[in-house]
């Protein structure tokens, strides 16, 4: 790496630090950050259908990598909606491509105060091929649904992280 590039990288780091930038999941003297400690205090509500359970399990994996506390302070709940749209139609009037749109409204409630403290929504649109084989189409749709759930769970984690990170910044 050239000297000018090295100086640019070092200067960028100092400029970002000067404007208040700090990593959301950065280590702060312990094994995990304050945001990750807040994640451990979240109880994730059970969801009613199979797709909801997939989201629940993915959120458990993302928010509780070190385990959940025995005394949660927050409850995360979500409602999912799913829409399937045929995109491409062949000459025989059969769909050959489809979009699967999964959207969710989620909220974080304080168990201490008994009220909602953060509400947001997220959606993901994924495509898959509609094949001649019914089984192949079913598997393609199942894979598309799993991709959408992963995207939504990641977005929920990011939004919750930004919420908790903002609260940490206010208290600093």
Buried (B, 14 or more C-beta within 10 A) or exposed (E): EEEEEEEEEEEEEEEEEEEEEEEBEEEEEEEBBBBBBBBBBBBBBEBEEEBBEBBBBBBBEBBBEEEBBEEBBBBBBBEBEEEBEEEEEEEEEEBBBBBBBBBBBBBBBEBEEEEEEBEBBBBBBBBBBBEEEEEEBEEBBEEBBBBBBBBBBBBBBEBBBBBBBEBBEEEE
